[in-house]
Amino acid sequence: MTAPELQYRRMVRILPRWYRADREDEMVGTLLDAREAGRLAEGRELLAMLGLGLRARLAAGSAPARVVAFGDTVRLVALLGLLWGVMKGAFSLGHDLCDALGYPRATGLYSSTGEASLSLYAAASVQQLGQGIALVAAAVVPLALLFAGRRRAARAVAALVLVAGFAAFLYQYSFSFSPDLLGYFIPQWLPLLLLIAGFHLGAPLPSARKWWIALTGVAACAFYFGSFVDSDLRGLSWFTWAAALVILAYFAFRRRTPAWSFSLAVCCSLVLIQPLVLLSTMAAGVVDPLVLVQVFLVGAGIAALTATGIVDYRRQTA
């Protein structure tokens, strides 16, 4: 075996075993022929192999059932995670816009007792309104492009948002990578990263009509609650209540597919992690019992979703 052939056989191991089973010799031969003809630029073959490996591991068809289930889960986490981003942004924007118009709120996203009460929102400013609009746009624009069938543009915008968000993070926090900061921001970045990875050229596009309805409904409800509804019954956050309701609705009307169970479990975990990180860094004293109730409800729901996903996965791959 020559050195180039050995090199390419090692490179092909980037691909999953099921993909290499019938294609390895052919691919190595093609690479060797291209090398001899001078058609391969230095390093391009490795990048192409990495891209092919990613697409093979997130395949949507003509692949083992376990691979299809994993790819579908990644794409659903991206879609549901961005819907959650729209919800957060619309809620914040509605809250700040209401303040800017002269309707201040008595309580913030968090409510507690006594002097330990926490609020993420102060008097709204132009900068805050701009941040709320940017937060909504960062989730809506990639989704809208994806629903319109413009896959490349959606991935490019998602990559741009990721780079801009990470650069702003480094600038604001002076290259600090503490667990609490990462625990807060990673749930926001992960759906964008999964959209880039999951919606490759071989992946199916989501049903535009159904997802547009979901996007519009989520944005309208979140904006309404942020603008006009004020209640002390909040506990950890509004979003954890929403996650608990989504879990109940799923078990009432669920589709027996592992992708939905696993993706909802992941997204509900992200919804729970972010306010818990904020609470651990900002709160002082005794934790509100309502927070414990929310954590228990959502945590139990996540465990039930995971168990259901495992059962459905075994049934699908049997």
C-alpha angles and dihedrals in degrees: 000000000000124000094251091050091049089049093052093046089055090047093051089058086077085078120080117264095246090056094048094048097089101013109047099092092044093049093048090049092050091050092049092050092049090049093052091048091050094239096125118087117213110274097001093101090057093049091048091050092050090052092048090048091053093049092048092052092048096041122154101199143004088041136099114288092247090056092049091049091051093048092048090050092052092051093047092049088053093051097043092043091054090048087055088051089053090050093052093046095047092047092051093044093050091049094049094043090052090052092047090054091053103265104117119194123236095212136028135217089293126047128191138153130278121345093338091079111133130204129184091197129069127173107322118251134184088259092053092049089049091051091050092051091047091050092053093045093049089063101030099050097056090044093048092050091048092050089050090056095250095132098165093049092048092052092045092052091046090052091048092051091049093050093045092046093048092047091051089048092053092047096047098043099035096240092307112158099183117159093246094054093046090046089056100044104034093069087058095047100042098074091052092050091049091049089056093047100037104044098061121152093275096050123097119250118240121257101272097205096051095044093046088055090050092046094049093046094048093047094047094047094046092048091049094050092045092050108036112015120080122172139155090220095092109105110173097357144313089256095062090055088051091050091052091051092048091052091051091047091050093055090046096050104012129157113228096239125118092220093067094045095048095041093051090048090053095045094046088051090054090048090052098043098055099057090039089057090049092047093050092052099040109029124088128192129006119001115243111256089228088063090054090050091052093047091049094048096047093040091052089047092052090051091049092048091050093049091047091049091053091051092047091046092053090048092049096047097040 
